[in-house]
Amino acid sequence: MGILSVGILHGANDLAILVKRKKNTKTGTPNYLAQYLGVIVLAAFIFYMLPALALLGFVLFSAYHFGEQHWETKEVKSITPFLFHLTYGLFIFFLLFSAQIKPVREVIYTITGYALSPMLFYGGLLTTAVLSFLMLLDKSKIRFLMWELLLWAILAIIFQYGSLIFAFAYYFVFWHSIPSLKEQLIYLYEKPSINVLALYLKKAGLYWFLALVGLLTLLLTVDLQADYILPLFFTFLAAITFPHAVVMYMMFRDHRIDRKNHTKASSNPSGKLTL
C-alpha cells in the first residue's frame, strides 16, 4: 500500500518539474509526457530483450538516485559526489540483498536466468560499507556519522526480519519517497505547506491514478501466486524508475546551481568586484 500510494505518487509530478525547468506550460506538457512514456516503454522493452543488462542498469540508476536523494540536501561536501551517492545507494541495495539473499537470488534468476553466488552480495556489502564509512569520516560529515550508523543498524534489522517486499517498501516509502516529496514541494512551490501539498496532489493525481490503474490491471490479469509476480513487480518499478531518476537529477542540479549563486551573492552583496 505504501508503494502504491506514496511510492508511486512521489514520481507522479515529474512532468511539472520538467515544465518548470523549461518554463514552457503551453506545449511542454504533451511533449514531455510523450518522451516520458517513451522512456518507460523503452525500459520495459529492454527488460524483455536484455533482462540481465536492464536489471544491472536498474540497480545502478536506483542506487545513485537513492544516494543522491539521501545526501543532496544535507550539509555534506565530497570531492566526488557522484561516486559518494552511487556507493551509498549500492550499500543500501547490498544490505537489502544480503539480508534477503534467498528471495533476491530467486528474483534475479527468474528475470535473467543467472544464479548469482551469495559471496557476490556479501562482498558487495562489505566493500560498499567500508567505502561509505570512509567517505563519511570527512570532517564536514562527522556529525552525520553516528546517526548514520544507527540508521544502518535499524535498516539491517528491518531488512533481516521483514519479507523482501516489506523491507524494500519500508526503505522506498519512508527513507526515499517522503523526503523526495518534500524536496519536490520546495522546488515547485518554494515552501512546503498543507495547501501546497494539496496543489501537488491535484496536479499529480491524474498521473498517479493512471499508473495505479495500469499496475492493478496488470495484476488482475496474472496469477498472484505465480513465481513471476515479484519479478513482474520489480520490472514495473524499474521501468518507471529510469525517467524519474533523470528528472530528479536535473532538479537537484538546479538546486546546486541556486545554492551556488546564493552563496556568491551572500559573499558579495554589493555586486562589486573583489580581489
N, C-alpha and C positions, 0 to 999 in steps of 0.2 A: 504493500500500500504506500509505503514511503517513496519507493522508486517511481511508482505510477503517478503519485501526486507531486511532491516537491522535487523529486529527482528529474522527471521529465519537464516539469514546469520551469526549472531553472535554466533550461535551454530553449524555452519556447519564445523568448523575446530577442533572439539573435538578429532577426530582421530589423527590429527597431534600432539596435546598436549599429548595424551596417548603415541604415538610413541616416542616423545622426552623424556618423563619421563622414559621410559624403555630402551631408546637408541637402539631400535630394528626396523630398517627400512626395513628389508628384509621380515620377516614373520609376523611382528607385525600388519601391517595394516589389512590384511584379517581377522586375529583372532579378533582384536578389533572391526572391522566392524560387524562381526557375533555376538559378545557379545553385542554390542551397539544396533543393530537391535533387538536382542533377548529381551533386557530390554524394548524397545519400544512396541514390540508385547505383552510382559507380562503385561505392564502397561495398554494397551488397553483392554486386556482380563480381568484384574481385574476391570476396569471400567465397563465392560459389566456384570461381575458376581457379583461384590460387589461395586456398584456405590457410595454409601454413604462413605464407608471406603476409596475408591480410591480418592474421592473428598477431603476428610479430609487430606489424605496424600499429595495430590497435593498442597493444601493451605499451609501446614506446610513446605514442601520441598521448595516451591516457596518463602515463607516468609523468611526462613533462607537464601536462595540463594540471594534474593533481598537485605536483610540487610547486608550480607557478602560483596556483590559487592559494596554497597554504602560506607561501612566503612573500609574495609580491608586495603586499601592503604592510608587512611588518618592517621594523627598522633593522633590516639585515643587509649588509653590504658584502658582496662577494666579487672577487676578481673575475670569476667565470659563472655568472648567474645561470646561464643555460645548463651547464654541467651540474650545478648545485640543484636546480629544480628537477632535472632528469634523474639524478642519483637519488634524491629524496623520494620521488614518486616511485622509482623502481624498488626502493627499500620497502615502501608500503605494500607494493604488489608481492614481493618475495615473502614478506611477513605473512600475508594472507595465504599465499600459495603453500608455504611450508606448514602452516597450521592446518590447512585443508588439503593436504597433499594427495590423498586418495581420490576425492571427487574432482579435484583440479586436473589430475592426470587423466581421469576418465573423460572429462570435457574436452581436453586438448586432443586426446586420441580420437574422440568422435568427430571433431572438427577437421583435424589434419591427417589422422592415420598414423601419427608418430607417438610412440610410448617413451616419454622422456624419463630419464633417470632421476630418482629423488635427490641424488647428490647435486644435480644442477640447481635445484631450488635452494638446498641448504647452502651451497657455495655462493649463490647469488645473494642470499640473505646476509651471510657473513661479510661478503665484500661490500655491499651497499650500506650495511650498518656501520662498518668501520669508516668508510668514506664519508658518510653523512655526519658521523660523530666528529671526525677530524675537521670537517668544514665548519661545524658548529662551535669548535673550540676557539675560533677567532674572537678577539676581544670585543668586537662590536656585537657578537652574538651570545656572549657568556650568560646574559640574564635569561636567555631562552633555553639554555641547556638543561637545567634541572626540570623545568616544566615539560620540555620535550621528552625527556627520559620517562617522566611519569605518564605522559600520554602514550608513549610507546608501550609501557607495561600494561596500561588499560586496554589498548588495542590488541595486544598479544593475548590477553585473557579472553576478550570477546571473540577474537578470531578462532581461538582454540576450542571454545566450548559452544559456540553457535554453529548453525549449519552454514554451508557455503553461501547460500543466497542471503541469509540473515547477516552474516559477517560482512559481505560486500555492501548490503543495503545500509548497514549501520554507518560504515565509513562514508559511503556515497551520499547519504542524506545529511547526516549531522556534521561531518567534517568538511564536506565539499559543497553540497548543493545550497545549504542555508547560508554559509559565508559568501558564496558566489552570488546569491540573490541580493545580499546586502551591497556588494560592490557594484552590481548592475544598477541598483536603485540610485547609488551615488553618481554613477556615470551618466545615467539618463536624466535624473531629476535633481542632482546635486545634494539632496539631503533626504535620508530615509524618514518616512513617517507613515502613519496608517493610511492617510489619504493617497500618498504616493504609491503605497503597496496596492491599494485598490485600483489605481490607474494602471499599474503594471499588470495586475491580474486581468483587467478589462482588455488590454492590448494583447496579452499573451494567451488569453482564454481560448480563442479560436484555434490557434496552432496547437496548443496543449490538447484540446479536445480532439482534433483530427489525429494527432499522434496516438492518443489513448484509444480512439476508436479503431485505428489501424492495427494496433497491437492486440487489442481484445478480439477483434475479428479474426486475426491470425490464430490466436489461442483457441478460439471456439472451433476452428476447423482442424485442429490437430488433437492427438491423444495426449492429454496432460500427464499420463503415466508412462509415456514412451521415453526411451533413453535419450532421444534427441531434444527434449524440451529445454533442458538447461543450455545446450549449445545454441539452440534457436534463440533463446532469450538473450544470451550474451552477443550473438551475432546482430540482433536488433539494436542492442546498446552500442555496439561497435560502429554500426552504420551511421547512427546519429551523432556519435562522438567526434568523428573526423571533422565535419564542418564546424561544429560547436567549439572545438579546441582552437581552430584557426581564428574564429571570431573573438574568442576570449583573449587570445594572444594579441590581436590588434587592439582590443580595448585596453589591456594592461600596458601596451606600448604607448598609447595615448596618455595613460596615467603617468608613465615615466617622463614623457616629454613635458607634461603640465607641471609635474613636481620640479623638473629641472629648470623650467622657465621661471617658476615661482621662486626657486632658490636664488636664481640670478637677480631677479627683481628685488628680492629682500636684501641681498647683499649690496645692491647699488640702487637704492630707491630714487636717487636724483636723476639717474639715467646718464650721468656724466662719465666720461672715460676715466678709468682709474688705472694707475700703473703699480 
